[in-house]
Amino acid sequence: MNPEPLDLIPFWCFFLIVLGLGMLSVEVGYRLGKSRHVRSPDEKDAPVAAMVASILGLLAFMLAFTFSMAGTRFEARRQAVLQEANAISTTWLRARLLPEPQRSEIRELLRRYTELRSQKIDMDSIKELIAESEKLHEQLWSRAVTAAEQDPGSIMTGLFLQSLNETIDLHSTRVFAGLMSRIPVTIWLALFSLNVLGMASVGYQAGLSATRRSPEMLILTLAFASVLCLNLDLDRAHEGLLHVNQQPLINLYHSMQAAQP
């Protein structure tokens, strides 16, 4: 899997970068505002304040829009886990209808598959996890085909093939929702640009009005940096403070272990 450009930056480092850029932008804007005040003392800060409010409003709108996108993708990952757990559970139950030795072999493969799918996503091992999942798909399907060839007219085998096919399809759904359906880099660049411009405008207005640096500048910068990091946390499936709960798959695996003779 090819990672997104932002995936190369650790979560804590991303926060420090955004916060540092914001504070630097405020300071640069403040110095420019003071210099402008000295050169043009007659310039009023009221029009500048209106423009600063517009830029910050646009930044807030973009953050809300991005948060909605990231939240939708986070919920899609949660639903994909629940749907996969239900599909595997159905496949597990219908496997009991198959003849031996396919029944025991498939149920053992499903145990291994469920254990694999319940693991926490890690970008260092994601390729191996996906490859192992696809390998188990082939093994499960080959045994299901063998069972179908033994009794081509069996309704029970047909039901099992249907649920197994759904389980395999949901693998692609989880991969897409977790690794491919991401916030575009273009939107991130727009957010960074608006954040820099907004913080610089706040500093410029303060310098133009000849006021001292206010602690509120730091608080404002920290607030916008926190929301940016929250959006990133929702967008990432492998790192951060917010993770999709794998408990449905974990519970299913435990029930499979309990049913093992």
Backbone bond lengths (Angstrom), bond angles and torsions (degrees), N, CA, C in turn:
res aa  C-N    CA-C-N  psi(-1)  N-CA   C-N-CA  omega(-1)  CA-C   N-CA-C  phi
1 M - - - 1.448 - - 1.528 109.96 -
2 N 1.328 116.22 130.85 1.452 120.08 177.09 1.525 109.38 -84.66
3 P 1.342 118.37 118.92 1.466 119.91 -177.75 1.520 111.43 -72.34
4 E 1.334 114.87 155.33 1.459 120.40 172.79 1.534 108.75 -68.80
5 P 1.345 117.12 154.76 1.482 119.13 -179.52 1.529 113.01 -54.87
6 L 1.332 117.13 -39.62 1.465 119.57 -178.98 1.523 112.50 -71.42
7 D 1.343 117.55 -18.91 1.461 119.89 179.09 1.522 111.94 -67.08
8 L 1.325 116.73 -18.62 1.460 120.56 179.05 1.528 112.08 -76.70
9 I 1.335 116.42 -12.04 1.464 121.39 -179.31 1.520 108.61 -101.70
10 P 1.336 119.66 121.89 1.466 121.07 176.92 1.530 110.97 -58.83
11 F 1.328 115.31 154.32 1.460 120.53 -175.02 1.528 111.64 -59.99
12 W 1.337 117.17 -47.25 1.465 120.15 -178.20 1.527 111.20 -66.08
13 C 1.337 116.71 -34.27 1.455 121.02 178.70 1.532 110.57 -69.05
14 F 1.330 116.41 -36.79 1.462 120.59 176.94 1.525 110.57 -60.47
15 F 1.324 116.20 -43.78 1.467 120.15 179.58 1.524 111.18 -61.94
16 L 1.324 117.16 -45.03 1.459 120.63 179.87 1.530 111.48 -64.28
17 I 1.335 116.72 -38.56 1.466 120.16 179.45 1.523 110.41 -64.46
18 V 1.328 116.84 -47.33 1.468 120.25 -179.13 1.521 110.70 -64.03
19 L 1.331 116.14 -42.89 1.461 119.45 179.52 1.526 111.01 -65.39
20 G 1.341 117.05 -43.12 1.459 120.15 179.42 1.517 112.43 -64.42
21 L 1.346 117.16 -42.15 1.459 120.30 177.62 1.525 111.22 -63.74
22 G 1.317 115.88 -38.83 1.462 119.45 179.21 1.518 111.84 -64.32
23 M 1.332 116.93 -46.24 1.465 120.29 179.76 1.528 111.28 -65.96
24 L 1.335 116.20 -39.16 1.457 119.50 177.42 1.527 110.97 -63.97
25 S 1.328 116.68 -40.16 1.466 120.26 178.64 1.520 111.05 -63.96
26 V 1.320 117.42 -40.81 1.469 120.68 177.19 1.522 110.69 -60.97
27 E 1.320 116.00 -44.87 1.461 119.78 -177.70 1.528 110.96 -66.13
28 V 1.325 117.36 -43.49 1.464 120.30 178.26 1.527 110.36 -62.74
29 G 1.318 116.17 -44.89 1.460 119.58 178.31 1.513 112.21 -62.71
30 Y 1.322 117.25 -38.25 1.468 121.28 179.55 1.532 111.07 -64.16
31 R 1.312 115.89 -43.60 1.470 119.33 179.76 1.535 110.81 -67.11
32 L 1.320 117.32 -38.90 1.461 119.89 176.58 1.527 110.83 -64.56
33 G 1.322 116.53 -39.19 1.461 120.29 178.94 1.519 112.36 -65.52
34 K 1.335 116.64 -41.08 1.467 119.26 177.95 1.524 110.44 -65.55
35 S 1.332 116.73 -41.66 1.458 119.75 178.30 1.526 111.18 -62.83
36 R 1.325 116.15 -40.04 1.465 120.47 178.08 1.526 111.37 -65.80
37 H 1.318 116.35 -36.50 1.462 120.95 179.67 1.529 110.95 -65.70
38 V 1.316 115.58 -36.31 1.472 119.02 179.21 1.524 110.33 -70.81
39 R 1.331 116.80 -42.85 1.464 120.35 -177.70 1.527 112.97 -75.28
40 S 1.336 116.31 -34.76 1.469 120.13 -178.36 1.522 109.26 -131.05
41 P 1.325 118.69 76.44 1.469 121.35 -176.60 1.517 113.49 -65.31
42 D 1.337 118.28 -17.16 1.460 120.24 -177.85 1.534 112.79 -84.49
43 E 1.323 116.94 -8.95 1.470 118.85 -178.92 1.525 110.13 -68.84
44 K 1.317 116.23 129.93 1.456 121.99 -178.57 1.528 110.19 -86.46
45 D 1.330 114.98 146.39 1.458 118.67 -179.58 1.524 113.00 -92.49
46 A 1.346 118.12 -6.22 1.467 119.89 179.88 1.531 112.01 -63.77
47 P 1.346 120.07 -47.78 1.481 118.64 176.66 1.522 112.47 -61.93
48 V 1.339 115.36 -36.91 1.468 118.51 178.65 1.525 110.21 -64.63
49 A 1.322 117.07 -39.11 1.470 120.85 179.16 1.524 110.92 -61.42
50 A 1.335 116.40 -39.13 1.470 119.78 178.48 1.523 110.49 -64.71
51 M 1.324 117.07 -41.33 1.458 120.08 179.59 1.531 111.47 -68.31
52 V 1.341 116.49 -37.77 1.466 120.05 176.94 1.523 110.35 -62.72
53 A 1.333 116.19 -42.27 1.468 119.57 178.25 1.527 110.93 -62.50
54 S 1.331 116.66 -37.08 1.469 120.04 179.03 1.527 111.13 -65.87
55 I 1.335 116.23 -43.22 1.466 119.68 -179.79 1.521 110.96 -65.21
56 L 1.336 116.66 -44.03 1.463 119.82 179.03 1.530 111.08 -66.11
57 G 1.325 116.53 -35.27 1.461 119.19 176.50 1.516 111.72 -65.16
58 L 1.337 116.21 -41.06 1.461 119.98 177.22 1.519 111.00 -64.90
59 L 1.329 116.54 -39.97 1.466 120.24 177.32 1.524 110.95 -62.75
60 A 1.342 116.10 -43.07 1.466 119.63 178.64 1.529 111.01 -63.64
61 F 1.323 116.57 -38.80 1.467 120.06 178.09 1.526 110.85 -63.34
62 M 1.332 116.99 -44.72 1.457 120.75 179.68 1.525 111.26 -64.55
63 L 1.329 116.39 -38.02 1.460 119.41 177.88 1.530 110.75 -65.03
64 A 1.339 116.27 -41.26 1.466 119.76 178.54 1.530 110.74 -65.35
65 F 1.327 116.41 -40.79 1.463 121.16 178.36 1.529 110.81 -62.79
66 T 1.330 116.43 -44.57 1.467 120.75 179.46 1.516 110.91 -67.35
67 F 1.333 116.36 -38.09 1.464 120.05 178.34 1.524 110.55 -62.03
68 S 1.328 116.61 -39.21 1.462 120.13 177.80 1.526 111.00 -63.48
69 M 1.339 116.34 -42.84 1.467 120.36 178.02 1.526 111.13 -62.07
70 A 1.329 116.01 -47.81 1.468 120.16 -178.02 1.523 111.17 -65.87
71 G 1.347 116.62 -39.81 1.458 119.92 178.77 1.519 112.37 -64.04
72 T 1.332 116.63 -38.58 1.461 120.69 177.76 1.525 110.99 -63.75
73 R 1.328 116.57 -41.38 1.459 120.33 179.40 1.525 111.31 -68.96
74 F 1.320 117.03 -36.79 1.460 120.84 177.20 1.531 110.28 -63.15
75 E 1.328 116.47 -43.77 1.463 120.25 178.62 1.525 110.79 -66.04
76 A 1.344 117.23 -35.25 1.468 120.02 177.34 1.528 110.87 -63.48
77 R 1.332 117.22 -37.51 1.466 119.89 177.98 1.528 110.56 -67.09
78 R 1.327 116.63 -38.38 1.474 119.88 177.96 1.522 110.80 -63.88
79 Q 1.326 116.63 -45.44 1.455 120.21 -179.39 1.531 111.03 -65.18
80 A 1.332 116.51 -35.89 1.465 119.86 179.64 1.528 111.23 -63.50
81 V 1.333 116.97 -38.27 1.469 120.63 177.76 1.522 110.51 -64.47
82 L 1.330 116.31 -45.57 1.468 119.51 -179.96 1.523 111.44 -64.59
83 Q 1.328 117.01 -43.35 1.468 120.28 179.62 1.526 111.15 -64.19
84 E 1.328 116.44 -39.18 1.463 118.52 179.36 1.517 110.91 -66.94
85 A 1.332 117.31 -40.46 1.464 120.01 178.19 1.529 110.49 -61.30
86 N 1.325 117.30 -41.72 1.472 120.03 178.54 1.520 111.39 -65.87
87 A 1.336 116.79 -41.01 1.468 120.32 -179.31 1.528 110.93 -65.62
88 I 1.338 116.81 -42.98 1.470 119.49 179.29 1.526 110.21 -65.70
89 S 1.342 116.12 -38.83 1.465 119.53 179.11 1.521 111.22 -62.12
90 T 1.336 116.31 -42.58 1.458 119.84 177.49 1.524 111.31 -63.86
91 T 1.320 116.22 -42.64 1.466 120.35 177.86 1.527 111.05 -62.10
92 W 1.313 115.85 -40.71 1.466 121.57 178.83 1.524 111.18 -61.35
93 L 1.325 117.13 -44.24 1.466 120.29 -179.35 1.525 111.12 -68.93
94 R 1.333 116.97 -41.78 1.464 119.57 -178.86 1.521 112.21 -71.27
95 A 1.328 117.11 -20.19 1.465 119.46 177.74 1.529 111.30 -65.20
96 R 1.319 117.11 -22.86 1.463 120.56 178.37 1.524 111.77 -67.43
97 L 1.331 116.64 -17.01 1.460 120.79 -179.68 1.524 112.69 -84.78
98 L 1.331 116.89 -8.92 1.463 120.61 -176.99 1.528 110.83 -81.63
99 P 1.307 116.56 157.37 1.471 119.75 176.59 1.520 110.61 -77.06
100 E 1.303 114.90 161.10 1.462 120.75 172.74 1.520 109.49 -78.57
101 P 1.338 119.60 151.04 1.467 127.27 3.52 1.533 113.95 -88.35
102 Q 1.353 116.94 0.33 1.462 118.88 -177.06 1.528 111.97 -62.03
103 R 1.329 116.53 -33.66 1.458 119.43 -178.44 1.523 111.36 -58.55
104 S 1.309 117.77 -52.96 1.465 121.09 -178.06 1.524 111.62 -66.60
105 E 1.326 116.31 -40.66 1.465 119.22 -179.31 1.530 111.78 -64.23
106 I 1.325 116.40 -44.04 1.464 120.23 -178.58 1.523 110.69 -67.80
107 R 1.310 118.21 -40.33 1.468 120.12 -179.80 1.530 110.61 -65.47
108 E 1.310 117.67 -36.01 1.461 120.50 177.24 1.531 110.31 -68.34
109 L 1.320 116.49 -40.98 1.463 119.57 177.07 1.528 111.15 -63.92
110 L 1.319 116.39 -37.77 1.462 119.66 178.84 1.520 111.36 -66.82
111 R 1.321 117.79 -33.80 1.467 120.36 175.02 1.525 110.28 -61.99
112 R 1.306 115.85 -48.31 1.467 119.84 179.55 1.519 110.98 -62.66
113 Y 1.321 115.94 -39.83 1.464 120.20 -178.86 1.526 111.15 -65.59
114 T 1.318 117.25 -42.94 1.465 121.03 179.77 1.519 110.95 -65.57
115 E 1.322 117.06 -40.57 1.463 119.95 176.49 1.524 110.71 -60.68
116 L 1.309 116.01 -41.75 1.464 121.00 179.85 1.521 111.20 -65.13
117 R 1.324 117.51 -43.00 1.460 121.40 -175.57 1.522 112.68 -73.69
118 S 1.327 117.34 -18.57 1.465 120.37 -178.76 1.525 112.66 -87.38
119 Q 1.324 117.24 -2.69 1.455 120.13 -178.65 1.524 111.13 -74.37
120 K 1.317 115.76 151.18 1.455 121.39 177.68 1.533 109.85 -69.73
121 I 1.337 115.56 139.52 1.466 120.42 -177.79 1.521 109.85 -71.78
122 D 1.309 115.55 131.73 1.452 122.89 177.22 1.522 107.83 -136.04
123 M 1.339 116.68 124.67 1.459 120.03 -176.05 1.518 112.64 -61.90
124 D 1.330 117.36 -23.24 1.469 119.87 179.36 1.524 112.12 -73.00
125 S 1.322 116.86 -24.68 1.468 119.83 -176.44 1.527 113.09 -121.93
126 I 1.337 117.76 7.17 1.463 119.77 -174.06 1.521 111.25 -64.02
127 K 1.346 117.47 -37.67 1.460 119.76 179.80 1.526 111.04 -62.25
128 E 1.338 115.64 -42.64 1.458 119.24 179.99 1.525 111.20 -66.50
129 L 1.340 116.99 -38.41 1.461 120.53 -179.84 1.533 111.17 -65.49
130 I 1.327 116.34 -42.11 1.465 119.91 179.14 1.526 110.48 -66.90
131 A 1.331 116.12 -42.85 1.466 119.63 179.51 1.528 111.18 -62.71
132 E 1.336 116.68 -41.17 1.459 120.29 179.13 1.529 110.82 -66.88
133 S 1.346 116.55 -38.05 1.464 119.94 177.61 1.527 110.64 -62.24
134 E 1.310 117.15 -45.03 1.464 120.77 -179.29 1.524 111.39 -67.58
135 K 1.316 116.17 -32.10 1.465 119.55 175.80 1.528 110.67 -65.11
136 L 1.330 115.86 -41.87 1.467 119.94 177.42 1.527 111.27 -66.81
137 H 1.339 116.91 -33.15 1.470 119.61 174.70 1.524 110.48 -56.85
138 E 1.322 116.24 -47.21 1.469 120.45 -178.88 1.519 111.25 -62.50
139 Q 1.331 116.48 -41.72 1.463 119.66 -179.17 1.528 111.15 -67.14
140 L 1.327 116.61 -41.23 1.462 120.09 178.80 1.525 111.03 -64.98
141 W 1.321 115.46 -44.67 1.458 118.77 -176.47 1.530 111.45 -68.03
142 S 1.321 117.34 -37.86 1.464 119.89 -179.94 1.527 110.45 -63.89
143 R 1.314 117.65 -38.74 1.465 119.91 178.63 1.529 111.42 -72.73
144 A 1.330 116.13 -33.83 1.465 118.86 175.99 1.530 110.85 -66.43
145 V 1.327 116.94 -38.64 1.465 120.68 177.52 1.521 110.31 -64.21
146 T 1.322 116.76 -39.49 1.463 120.54 177.96 1.521 111.12 -61.57
147 A 1.347 115.90 -42.63 1.465 119.88 178.51 1.523 110.93 -65.36
148 A 1.339 116.77 -37.80 1.470 120.12 179.43 1.522 111.44 -68.81
149 E 1.303 117.90 -34.98 1.471 120.97 179.53 1.514 111.32 -69.62
150 Q 1.330 117.56 -29.97 1.456 120.50 179.08 1.525 111.51 -69.58
151 D 1.334 116.29 -33.04 1.472 120.73 179.77 1.522 108.21 -141.36
152 P 1.334 118.92 81.28 1.470 121.72 -173.48 1.528 113.83 -60.51
153 G 1.327 118.04 -27.12 1.461 120.26 -176.47 1.510 114.10 -93.94
154 S 1.328 118.94 7.74 1.460 121.83 -175.63 1.534 111.30 -72.15
155 I 1.322 115.66 123.54 1.475 120.50 176.35 1.523 110.31 -69.87
156 M 1.318 116.45 -36.43 1.462 120.63 -178.33 1.524 111.09 -63.78
157 T 1.328 115.63 -42.34 1.464 118.77 178.04 1.518 110.68 -64.77
158 G 1.329 117.04 -37.51 1.461 120.71 177.35 1.517 112.17 -62.30
159 L 1.339 116.63 -41.27 1.465 120.38 177.18 1.525 111.23 -63.83
160 F 1.333 115.52 -39.68 1.461 118.30 178.91 1.529 110.76 -65.00
161 L 1.338 117.40 -42.95 1.462 120.71 178.92 1.525 111.08 -61.03
162 Q 1.308 116.92 -36.11 1.466 120.71 179.11 1.525 110.66 -64.16
163 S 1.321 117.25 -46.97 1.466 120.47 -178.88 1.522 110.99 -70.01
164 L 1.336 117.69 -35.68 1.461 119.90 177.41 1.526 110.63 -65.98
165 N 1.305 116.95 -39.15 1.460 120.50 177.84 1.536 110.69 -63.42
166 E 1.321 117.19 -38.72 1.466 120.46 177.16 1.522 111.00 -65.42
167 T 1.325 116.61 -39.43 1.471 120.60 178.13 1.519 111.02 -61.54
168 I 1.321 116.74 -43.73 1.467 120.50 179.37 1.528 110.86 -66.29
169 D 1.329 117.03 -39.55 1.466 120.13 178.45 1.526 111.85 -63.17
170 L 1.329 116.99 -37.19 1.465 120.50 -178.84 1.525 111.97 -69.52
171 H 1.320 116.44 -21.96 1.464 118.67 172.32 1.531 109.72 -60.12
172 S 1.319 116.75 -46.59 1.467 120.28 178.62 1.526 111.20 -64.13
173 T 1.320 116.51 -35.77 1.468 120.24 178.67 1.521 111.01 -63.25
174 R 1.327 116.67 -43.88 1.464 119.81 179.76 1.524 112.05 -67.49
175 V 1.314 116.59 -39.73 1.461 119.74 178.20 1.520 110.65 -63.08
176 F 1.329 116.40 -43.35 1.465 119.97 -179.41 1.525 111.00 -67.11
177 A 1.345 116.99 -45.68 1.466 120.26 -177.39 1.522 111.52 -67.33
178 G 1.328 117.52 -34.73 1.448 119.63 -175.11 1.514 115.33 -88.98
179 L 1.331 117.39 -31.09 1.456 120.03 -171.56 1.520 114.74 -118.74
180 M 1.323 118.13 -22.29 1.459 120.14 -173.95 1.527 113.60 -113.00
181 S 1.318 117.08 -30.71 1.464 119.95 179.87 1.520 108.38 -86.06
182 R 1.311 116.18 88.34 1.462 122.22 -174.44 1.523 110.64 -125.69
183 I 1.319 115.76 164.25 1.460 120.65 174.29 1.525 108.21 -67.35
184 P 1.336 118.46 127.84 1.473 120.19 -177.85 1.522 112.46 -60.94
185 V 1.327 115.12 149.07 1.464 120.91 179.74 1.530 111.08 -61.42
186 T 1.335 116.85 -32.35 1.463 120.57 179.61 1.519 111.40 -59.41
187 I 1.329 116.70 -39.87 1.464 119.95 179.13 1.518 110.74 -68.03
188 W 1.336 116.71 -39.72 1.463 119.25 177.13 1.523 111.18 -61.75
189 L 1.326 117.49 -41.37 1.455 120.73 178.55 1.526 110.94 -63.25
190 A 1.338 116.35 -39.80 1.462 119.99 177.02 1.522 110.94 -63.71
191 L 1.320 117.17 -39.87 1.470 120.58 178.60 1.525 111.28 -65.01
192 F 1.329 117.27 -45.08 1.459 120.49 178.74 1.528 110.62 -60.85
193 S 1.328 116.37 -43.77 1.460 120.04 -178.68 1.516 111.24 -63.94
194 L 1.326 116.45 -45.50 1.465 119.62 179.31 1.526 111.55 -65.45
195 N 1.329 116.54 -35.71 1.463 119.53 178.66 1.527 110.89 -65.32
196 V 1.341 116.81 -44.09 1.463 120.85 178.04 1.528 110.25 -63.59
197 L 1.332 117.36 -46.17 1.458 120.73 -179.98 1.529 111.86 -64.15
198 G 1.328 115.93 -41.24 1.461 119.28 179.80 1.519 112.64 -64.06
199 M 1.347 117.03 -45.66 1.456 119.80 179.92 1.531 111.27 -67.23
200 A 1.334 116.40 -38.85 1.468 119.54 177.26 1.525 110.91 -64.19
201 S 1.323 117.07 -37.51 1.460 120.50 179.17 1.518 111.32 -66.72
202 V 1.327 116.75 -38.15 1.474 119.89 177.12 1.523 110.17 -62.29
203 G 1.330 115.76 -45.93 1.464 118.87 178.02 1.516 112.31 -64.23
204 Y 1.327 117.07 -39.38 1.466 121.12 -179.86 1.527 110.77 -62.49
205 Q 1.325 116.36 -43.43 1.462 118.95 179.37 1.525 111.23 -63.37
206 A 1.333 116.19 -40.74 1.465 119.33 179.18 1.528 110.84 -64.26
207 G 1.325 116.62 -42.71 1.461 119.15 178.58 1.514 112.29 -67.94
208 L 1.320 117.88 -36.93 1.459 121.45 -179.84 1.523 111.86 -66.16
209 S 1.330 116.47 -34.75 1.464 120.61 179.20 1.519 112.52 -84.68
210 A 1.353 116.72 4.05 1.470 122.07 176.43 1.523 112.82 59.55
211 T 1.314 116.72 36.38 1.462 120.61 175.58 1.521 109.31 -99.26
212 R 1.312 115.92 162.46 1.455 120.47 177.35 1.531 109.98 -76.18
213 R 1.315 114.77 163.41 1.468 119.23 176.12 1.529 108.92 -63.90
214 S 1.300 114.98 127.67 1.463 119.82 -177.63 1.525 110.46 -99.60
215 P 1.342 118.35 143.39 1.471 120.07 174.39 1.525 112.45 -59.73
216 E 1.329 116.54 -20.75 1.460 119.55 179.04 1.526 111.72 -63.43
217 M 1.333 116.79 -26.09 1.464 119.54 177.36 1.520 110.43 -62.43
218 L 1.335 116.03 -43.59 1.464 120.36 178.55 1.520 110.65 -65.61
219 I 1.346 116.10 -41.41 1.468 119.97 -179.72 1.527 110.60 -64.03
220 L 1.338 116.63 -42.06 1.465 120.30 178.74 1.528 110.80 -63.87
221 T 1.317 116.43 -44.16 1.466 120.28 178.51 1.522 110.99 -62.21
222 L 1.324 116.59 -42.15 1.463 121.34 179.20 1.529 111.14 -64.56
223 A 1.341 116.55 -38.57 1.468 120.25 -179.11 1.528 110.92 -64.32
224 F 1.339 117.36 -48.47 1.458 119.93 -179.09 1.524 110.95 -67.20
225 A 1.332 118.16 -36.57 1.465 120.86 177.65 1.529 110.75 -64.74
226 S 1.332 116.78 -37.31 1.465 120.42 179.74 1.524 110.98 -66.14
227 V 1.334 116.73 -41.86 1.464 119.49 179.91 1.528 110.52 -67.54
228 L 1.326 117.44 -38.84 1.464 120.29 176.37 1.531 110.42 -60.05
229 C 1.316 116.45 -43.65 1.468 120.13 -179.98 1.519 111.19 -67.68
230 L 1.331 117.14 -34.25 1.465 119.83 176.76 1.522 110.59 -63.64
231 N 1.329 116.62 -41.50 1.466 119.94 176.55 1.526 111.18 -61.46
232 L 1.328 115.95 -41.84 1.462 119.54 178.42 1.522 110.87 -64.56
233 D 1.329 116.39 -40.06 1.459 120.57 -179.62 1.526 111.03 -62.49
234 L 1.326 116.44 -41.70 1.465 119.95 178.09 1.524 111.52 -66.79
235 D 1.321 116.54 -32.16 1.465 120.86 -175.99 1.516 112.42 -78.13
236 R 1.339 116.94 -27.90 1.463 120.73 -178.68 1.520 110.66 -88.60
237 A 1.316 115.13 139.35 1.463 119.77 177.97 1.516 112.74 -101.77
238 H 1.333 118.04 -8.97 1.459 120.84 -170.26 1.520 113.89 -115.01
239 E 1.330 118.33 -10.71 1.451 119.83 -174.22 1.517 109.51 -151.87
240 G 1.343 116.30 152.70 1.453 120.16 177.17 1.515 111.75 120.64
241 L 1.321 115.74 -167.34 1.455 121.74 -176.98 1.525 112.38 -93.77
242 L 1.329 117.68 -22.93 1.457 122.02 -177.83 1.530 109.29 -103.73
243 H 1.314 116.11 122.36 1.462 121.49 -179.39 1.521 109.45 -129.70
244 V 1.300 115.77 146.35 1.465 120.97 174.45 1.519 108.58 -72.36
245 N 1.324 115.44 127.61 1.462 120.55 -178.29 1.526 110.15 -70.50
246 Q 1.322 115.98 124.92 1.463 122.10 179.62 1.534 111.88 -92.94
247 Q 1.333 117.19 14.23 1.458 120.68 -172.67 1.530 113.73 -59.98
248 P 1.358 120.21 -37.05 1.476 117.47 177.04 1.522 113.31 -57.81
249 L 1.328 117.30 -40.72 1.468 120.51 178.49 1.525 111.02 -72.35
250 I 1.333 116.72 -36.55 1.466 120.06 178.55 1.522 110.02 -64.45
251 N 1.343 116.63 -44.73 1.471 119.97 178.29 1.522 111.23 -62.07
252 L 1.333 116.06 -39.73 1.466 119.64 179.08 1.523 110.91 -64.11
253 Y 1.316 116.72 -40.98 1.465 119.69 179.57 1.524 111.01 -64.85
254 H 1.316 117.17 -40.26 1.461 119.92 178.37 1.532 111.07 -63.86
255 S 1.337 116.71 -38.91 1.464 119.34 178.19 1.524 110.63 -66.92
256 M 1.325 117.32 -34.50 1.460 120.41 176.05 1.530 111.14 -65.95
257 Q 1.332 115.27 -41.19 1.464 118.96 178.36 1.514 110.92 -64.11
258 A 1.339 115.58 -38.46 1.475 119.03 179.93 1.522 111.48 -67.38
259 A 1.335 117.16 -30.00 1.473 121.22 -179.50 1.509 112.55 -83.12
260 Q 1.341 117.06 -8.32 1.462 119.45 -177.98 1.524 110.32 -70.44
261 P 1.337 118.05 127.63 1.453 120.15 -178.36 1.509 111.91 -69.07
